[in-house]
Amino acid sequence: MNRKPLEPELEMFRDAARKFFQQEIRPHNERWREAGIIDRQAYRKAGDAGLLCMWADEKYGGQGIHDYRYEQILVEENAFHGDSGYLISLHSRIVGPYINNFGSEELKQRLLPGMISGEKIIAICMTEPDTGSDLAGMKTRAVEKDDHWLLNGAKTYISNGINADIIIVAAKTNPDRVHDLTLFIVEPGMEGFERGRMLKKMGMKSQDTAELFFRDVHVPKANILGQVNKGFHHLMQSLSEERLTAAVGNISYARVAMEVTRDFVRQRKVFGQPLSKFQNTRFKLAALDTEIEIAQCFVDRCVEMHNEGRLTPEDAARAKLYTSEVNGRMVDEGVQLHGGAGYMEEYPICRLYQDERVHRILAGTSEIMKEIIARATLD
């Protein structure tokens, strides 16, 4: 099914984004995978191209663009022409809005220009060694003092953990109420803040994922985001867009996997004829193509709803759940149809399989998505 046509300015933006990823990102894939980290320069180049935090007000150096379709285009073009570990959407649309929505004017003036230019990279810390999706089980604590908060705890699986200059840390600030969290900004140079090891992952190997430690870190009260004890609510407000962004990525990578698998089965011969001529191949890819097309329609509708301010948490959860499952089926079947070649890293489908497995976990596991949907459906 043909997608709704974009306005000329959006088509021009897609062309520019595609060229950026092809010229500035894709050529560095192998080196970044080996190093386990993206060059900081890649963020500065995105800033120079006007691709970071496009929603930010012009007075901070932004463009004031709030149409989510611009970010959707970036995610799609990065999937086809960039690097799965180059998470500028994490920087721009998942973490960045916390500064804009909940930061003081002083914080916005101090931090947003560097975020827009790519000079400052940002990360958010929720997951802990013993706590994943259940934020109520968080052990990181912050205690109020005269002119600061004293922060103690450990976070793990933090994306951009090594590169980050601005780190949003969720911590419990009321021992009597499990959901009373506060969001703090920690910056390099604060005494007691340490980066741990860079973690080795199954996939997305070019993206730096790390452990972070906070031992009696003095966080100035000016570095609080939003209201004290209201951090849980601030996090919930932003999760729908995070899950929509995940859904856009899921369906984009499923399309990439379909493309490379289709090309392979057309060329690969078995018993003297292309693999694409066998009914098993044709039926399996036909079924997956149908799922991908249906998922794309739903995601595009969710983008429209989000632009109108009407995307519900349960619809965001439905989009994230379904697209991650479709993506998982597509990369798995892609490997199977490649045969032994699918297990070799020199073939794109192998890396797609490695990279995409995490998408049924990040931004809330499939099980958490089902619980959100079940509450809306049954309760």
C-alpha positions as CSV (number, residue, x, y, z in Angstrom):
1,M,0.0,0.0,0.0
2,N,1.3,3.4,-0.9
3,R,2.0,5.7,2.1
4,K,0.4,9.1,2.2
5,P,2.5,11.5,0.1
6,L,4.6,14.0,2.0
7,E,4.7,17.7,1.4
8,P,7.6,18.9,-0.8
9,E,9.5,20.3,2.2
10,L,9.4,16.9,3.9
11,E,10.5,15.1,0.7
12,M,13.4,17.6,0.4
13,F,14.3,16.9,4.1
14,R,14.3,13.1,3.4
15,D,16.7,13.6,0.5
16,A,19.0,15.7,2.6
17,A,18.8,13.2,5.5
18,R,19.6,10.3,3.2
19,K,22.7,12.0,1.9
20,F,23.9,12.8,5.4
21,F,23.6,9.2,6.5
22,Q,25.2,7.8,3.3
23,Q,28.1,10.2,3.4
24,E,28.8,10.8,7.1
25,I,27.6,7.7,9.0
26,R,27.5,4.5,6.8
27,P,31.3,4.7,5.8
28,H,32.3,4.4,9.5
29,N,30.2,1.3,10.4
30,E,33.0,-1.2,10.6
31,R,35.4,1.1,12.6
32,W,32.6,2.0,15.1
33,R,31.6,-1.6,15.6
34,E,35.2,-2.5,16.3
35,A,35.6,0.4,18.8
36,G,32.2,-0.2,20.4
37,I,31.5,3.5,20.3
38,I,30.3,6.3,17.9
39,D,32.7,9.1,17.2
40,R,31.6,12.3,19.0
41,Q,32.2,14.1,15.7
42,A,29.2,12.3,14.3
43,Y,27.0,14.2,16.6
44,R,28.6,17.5,15.8
45,K,28.1,16.8,12.1
46,A,24.4,16.1,12.7
47,G,24.2,19.4,14.6
48,D,25.9,21.2,11.8
49,A,23.3,19.7,9.4
50,G,20.4,20.9,11.7
51,L,19.3,17.3,12.6
52,L,19.4,17.5,16.4
53,C,16.6,18.7,18.7
54,M,14.8,20.3,15.8
55,W,11.9,21.1,18.2
56,A,14.0,23.5,20.3
57,D,13.1,27.2,20.2
58,E,15.1,29.4,17.9
59,K,16.3,31.5,20.9
60,Y,18.4,28.4,21.9
61,G,19.6,27.7,18.4
62,G,16.9,25.3,17.4
63,Q,14.4,25.4,14.5
64,G,11.1,25.2,16.3
65,I,10.0,22.2,14.3
66,H,7.4,20.1,16.2
67,D,6.1,17.9,13.3
68,Y,7.1,14.4,14.4
69,R,7.3,13.3,10.8
70,Y,10.8,14.9,10.6
71,E,12.0,12.6,13.3
72,Q,10.2,9.7,11.6
73,I,12.2,10.4,8.4
74,L,15.5,10.5,10.3
75,V,14.8,7.1,12.0
76,E,13.8,5.5,8.6
77,E,16.8,6.9,6.7
78,N,19.2,5.9,9.5
79,A,17.8,2.3,9.2
80,F,18.5,2.1,5.5
81,H,21.6,4.2,5.2
82,G,23.1,4.8,8.6
83,D,24.1,2.8,11.6
84,S,21.9,1.0,14.1
85,G,24.1,2.3,17.0
86,Y,23.9,5.9,16.0
87,L,21.0,6.9,18.2
88,I,20.4,10.5,17.5
89,S,16.7,10.0,18.2
90,L,17.7,8.9,21.8
91,H,19.5,12.3,22.0
92,S,16.9,14.4,20.3
93,R,13.5,12.9,20.9
94,I,13.7,10.6,23.9
95,V,16.1,12.4,26.3
96,G,16.3,15.9,25.0
97,P,12.7,16.9,25.6
98,Y,13.1,16.3,29.4
99,I,15.4,19.3,29.5
100,N,13.0,21.4,27.5
101,N,9.8,20.3,29.2
102,F,11.0,20.2,32.8
103,G,14.2,22.2,33.0
104,S,14.4,25.7,34.4
105,E,15.1,28.6,32.0
106,E,18.6,28.7,33.4
107,L,19.1,25.0,32.6
108,K,17.7,25.4,29.1
109,Q,19.9,28.4,28.3
110,R,22.9,26.5,29.6
111,L,22.3,23.1,28.0
112,L,20.1,23.3,25.0
113,P,22.6,25.1,22.6
114,G,25.2,22.4,23.1
115,M,22.6,19.7,22.6
116,I,21.4,21.3,19.4
117,S,25.0,21.7,18.1
118,G,26.0,18.2,19.1
119,E,28.8,19.5,21.4
120,K,26.9,17.9,24.3
121,I,25.6,14.4,24.2
122,I,22.8,13.3,26.5
123,A,21.7,10.1,28.3
124,I,19.1,9.0,30.8
125,C,19.5,6.6,33.6
126,M,16.7,4.5,34.9
127,T,17.7,0.8,34.7
128,E,19.7,-0.6,37.6
129,P,21.5,-3.9,38.1
130,D,18.5,-5.4,39.9
131,T,15.8,-3.3,38.4
132,G,14.5,-3.0,34.8
133,S,11.0,-2.0,33.9
134,D,9.8,-1.9,37.5
135,L,10.8,1.6,38.5
136,A,9.2,1.1,41.9
137,G,12.1,-1.3,42.7
138,M,14.7,1.4,42.1
139,K,17.5,1.6,44.8
140,T,19.3,4.8,43.8
141,R,18.6,7.4,46.4
142,A,19.0,11.2,46.8
143,V,18.8,13.0,50.1
144,E,18.2,16.7,50.4
145,K,20.8,18.8,52.1
146,D,21.1,22.6,52.6
147,D,22.0,23.7,49.1
148,H,22.3,20.4,47.2
149,W,21.1,16.8,47.0
150,L,23.3,13.8,47.9
151,L,23.0,11.1,45.2
152,N,24.0,7.5,45.7
153,G,23.4,4.5,43.5
154,A,24.3,2.5,40.4
155,K,22.8,2.4,36.9
156,T,23.4,-0.1,34.1
157,Y,22.7,-0.7,30.4
158,I,22.9,3.1,29.9
159,S,22.9,4.0,26.2
160,N,25.4,6.8,25.4
161,G,26.9,6.1,28.9
162,I,30.5,6.7,27.8
163,N,29.9,9.7,25.5
164,A,27.3,11.5,27.5
165,D,28.0,15.0,28.9
166,I,24.5,15.5,30.3
167,I,23.1,12.6,32.3
168,I,19.6,12.5,33.6
169,V,19.4,10.3,36.7
170,A,16.2,9.0,38.3
171,A,16.4,8.5,42.0
172,K,14.0,7.9,44.9
173,T,13.6,10.9,47.1
174,N,10.9,9.8,49.5
175,P,11.5,6.5,51.4
176,D,7.8,6.3,52.3
177,R,6.5,6.3,48.8
178,V,7.9,3.9,46.1
179,H,6.8,6.1,43.2
180,D,8.3,9.3,44.6
181,L,11.2,9.8,42.2
182,T,13.1,12.9,41.2
183,L,15.1,13.6,38.1
184,F,18.6,15.0,38.5
185,I,21.2,16.3,36.0
186,V,24.6,14.9,36.6
187,E,27.6,16.3,34.6
188,P,31.2,15.1,34.2
189,G,33.5,16.5,36.8
190,M,31.0,16.1,39.7
191,E,32.9,14.4,42.5
192,G,31.7,10.9,43.2
193,F,30.4,10.3,39.6
194,E,32.2,7.5,37.8
195,R,31.7,5.7,34.6
196,G,32.2,1.9,34.8
197,R,33.0,-0.5,32.0
198,M,31.6,-0.3,28.5
199,L,29.4,-3.3,28.2
200,K,29.7,-5.8,25.4
201,K,26.4,-6.6,23.7
202,M,24.9,-9.1,21.3
203,G,24.1,-6.3,18.8
204,M,24.1,-2.6,18.2
205,K,27.8,-2.9,18.9
206,S,28.8,0.6,17.7
207,Q,26.6,2.2,20.4
208,D,28.3,2.8,23.8
209,T,26.4,1.1,26.6
210,A,27.9,1.5,30.1
211,E,27.6,1.2,33.9
212,L,27.4,4.4,35.8
213,F,28.1,4.9,39.6
214,F,27.1,7.7,41.9
215,R,28.8,7.8,45.3
216,D,27.9,10.8,47.5
217,V,27.5,13.0,44.4
218,H,26.6,16.6,45.3
219,V,24.0,17.6,42.8
220,P,23.1,21.3,42.9
221,K,19.4,22.1,43.5
222,A,19.5,24.0,40.2
223,N,20.1,20.6,38.4
224,I,16.7,19.3,39.3
225,L,14.3,18.6,36.4
226,G,10.7,19.2,37.1
227,Q,9.2,18.8,40.6
228,V,10.7,17.0,43.5
229,N,9.0,13.6,43.9
230,K,7.2,13.9,40.6
231,G,9.9,12.3,38.4
232,F,7.8,9.1,37.9
233,H,5.0,11.2,36.4
234,H,7.5,13.2,34.2
235,L,8.9,9.8,32.9
236,M,5.4,8.5,32.1
237,Q,4.6,11.7,30.1
238,S,7.5,11.0,27.8
239,L,7.2,7.2,27.3
240,S,4.5,7.3,24.6
241,E,6.8,9.1,22.2
242,E,9.7,6.9,23.2
243,R,7.6,3.8,22.3
244,L,6.4,5.5,19.0
245,T,10.0,6.1,18.1
246,A,10.8,2.5,18.8
247,A,7.9,1.4,16.6
248,V,9.1,3.6,13.7
249,G,12.5,2.0,14.0
250,N,11.1,-1.5,14.3
251,I,9.1,-1.3,11.1
252,S,12.0,0.4,9.3
253,Y,14.5,-2.3,10.1
254,A,11.9,-5.0,9.2
255,R,11.7,-3.4,5.8
256,V,15.5,-3.5,5.5
257,A,15.5,-7.2,6.5
258,M,12.8,-7.9,3.9
259,E,14.8,-6.0,1.2
260,V,18.1,-7.9,1.8
261,T,16.2,-11.3,2.1
262,R,14.3,-10.7,-1.1
263,D,17.5,-9.9,-2.9
264,F,19.2,-13.0,-1.5
265,V,16.4,-15.5,-2.4
266,R,16.2,-14.1,-5.9
267,Q,19.9,-14.8,-6.5
268,R,20.4,-18.0,-4.4
269,K,19.8,-21.1,-6.4
270,V,18.7,-24.5,-4.9
271,F,18.1,-27.5,-7.1
272,G,18.8,-25.4,-10.2
273,Q,16.3,-22.7,-9.6
274,P,16.2,-19.5,-7.5
275,L,15.1,-19.9,-3.9
276,S,12.4,-17.3,-4.6
277,K,10.6,-19.8,-6.9
278,F,9.8,-22.3,-4.1
279,Q,6.4,-22.0,-2.6
280,N,7.7,-22.1,1.0
281,T,9.8,-19.0,0.4
282,R,7.1,-17.2,-1.4
283,F,4.4,-17.9,1.2
284,K,6.6,-17.0,4.1
285,L,7.7,-13.7,2.6
286,A,4.2,-12.9,1.4
287,A,2.9,-13.3,5.0
288,L,5.6,-11.2,6.5
289,D,5.2,-8.5,3.8
290,T,1.5,-8.3,4.7
291,E,2.4,-7.9,8.4
292,I,4.9,-5.2,7.6
293,E,2.4,-3.2,5.5
294,I,-0.3,-3.4,8.1
295,A,2.1,-2.4,10.8
296,Q,3.3,0.6,8.7
297,C,-0.2,1.8,8.3
298,F,-0.8,1.7,12.1
299,V,2.5,3.4,12.8
300,D,1.8,6.2,10.3
301,R,-1.6,6.7,12.0
302,C,0.1,6.9,15.4
303,V,2.4,9.5,14.1
304,E,-0.6,11.6,12.9
305,M,-2.3,11.1,16.3
306,H,0.9,12.2,18.1
307,N,1.2,15.3,16.0
308,E,-2.4,16.1,17.0
309,G,-1.6,15.5,20.7
310,R,-4.0,12.5,20.8
311,L,-1.7,9.5,20.9
312,T,-2.7,7.4,23.9
313,P,-0.3,5.3,26.0
314,E,-2.1,2.1,25.0
315,D,-1.9,2.9,21.3
316,A,1.8,3.6,21.7
317,A,2.2,0.3,23.5
318,R,0.3,-1.5,20.7
319,A,2.5,0.0,18.1
320,K,5.7,-0.8,20.0
321,L,4.5,-4.4,20.8
322,Y,3.3,-5.3,17.3
323,T,6.2,-3.8,15.4
324,S,8.8,-5.4,17.6
325,E,7.2,-8.8,17.1
326,V,6.9,-8.3,13.4
327,N,10.5,-7.2,13.2
328,G,11.6,-10.2,15.2
329,R,9.8,-12.6,12.9
330,M,11.2,-10.9,9.9
331,V,14.9,-11.0,10.9
332,D,14.5,-14.6,12.2
333,E,12.9,-15.8,8.9
334,G,15.5,-13.8,7.0
335,V,18.3,-15.7,8.7
336,Q,16.5,-19.0,8.0
337,L,16.0,-18.2,4.3
338,H,19.7,-17.3,4.0
339,G,20.7,-20.7,5.3
340,G,24.3,-20.9,6.5
341,A,25.0,-17.5,5.0
342,G,22.5,-16.0,7.5
343,Y,24.8,-17.0,10.4
344,M,27.8,-15.1,8.9
345,E,28.4,-11.5,9.9
346,E,29.5,-10.6,6.4
347,Y,25.8,-10.8,5.4
348,P,23.6,-7.9,6.5
349,I,20.8,-10.2,7.8
350,C,23.1,-11.6,10.4
351,R,23.8,-8.2,11.9
352,L,20.1,-7.2,11.6
353,Y,19.2,-10.3,13.7
354,Q,21.8,-9.3,16.3
355,D,20.7,-5.7,16.4
356,E,17.0,-6.2,16.4
357,R,16.6,-8.7,19.2
358,V,16.8,-6.0,21.9
359,H,13.7,-4.2,20.5
360,R,11.4,-6.6,22.3
361,I,13.1,-5.4,25.5
362,L,14.0,-1.7,25.3
363,A,11.4,1.1,25.8
364,G,9.5,-1.5,27.9
365,T,9.4,-5.2,27.3
366,S,6.7,-6.9,25.3
367,E,5.3,-8.2,28.5
368,I,5.0,-4.7,29.9
369,M,3.3,-3.5,26.7
370,K,0.8,-6.3,27.0
371,E,0.0,-5.3,30.6
372,I,-0.6,-1.7,29.5
373,I,-2.9,-2.8,26.7
374,A,-4.7,-5.3,29.1
375,R,-5.4,-2.5,31.6
376,A,-7.0,-0.4,28.9
377,T,-8.9,-3.4,27.5
378,L,-10.0,-5.1,30.7
379,D,-9.9,-2.7,33.5
